């Protein structure tokens, strides 16, 4: 059987202070990887993660990718796995969308990911080392959502970025793949008042999802970890959709 272990591998997970990134980091640790965490908030207090290196770096800064990878390779010189999970949602309705929020969205979700991949790949190539990269995109990269124009655009860009960089890096033994979560119950979504204040919204979402429930961060971790393992050694440029069947049908369950 293929090897599903990540022992003797080291991973950097951006945006891993909570939510999907924290769940992926936990999954990587459980698979045997040495993990470096990243975020702008307080470090995770989870028992499995609280002793891991935690790097605070603003990825929207011009030198953000360089500074983060300098620090990450300093604490884990054997680094060969990168999870590009950091991102954000800053949308307002399209006709009122200011340039600063558009640029903030693209700078964090697209620009930082692109240059992280570039910097990481150059460092692996200089060390004559293969590796793997997993990008967290979204089902919003395939299907539009109301009042989500900047976010949808950024996630659509990540879909093509995964495919394009996979082509560019394959000859160097570096694989690039992605996961596309659907509606995942995270601290950000829990803080979204629309889920609580719009009557019937959560129920409508659950009726649209084939499996009948919102996802959890842990639902995303397995797919991301699998793509990093030797079991996925012949997979590159692909995106695993983790949405409970949200995008399978046109109509919600009629009850």
Secondary structure, DSSP 4 states (H G I P E B T S, - for coil): ------TT-EEEETT-SSHHHHHHHHHHHHTT-EEEEEESSPPP--TTTTTS-EEE--TTSTTHHHHHHHHHHHH-TT--EEEE---------GGG--HHHHHHHHIIIIIHHHHHHHHHHHHHHHTT--EEEEEE--GGGTS--TT-HHHHHHHHHHHHHHHHHHHHHGGGTEEEEEEEE-SEE-HHHHT-HHHHHSTTHHHHHHHHSTTSS-EEHHHHHHHHHHHHSGGGTT--S-EEEESTTTTT-SS----
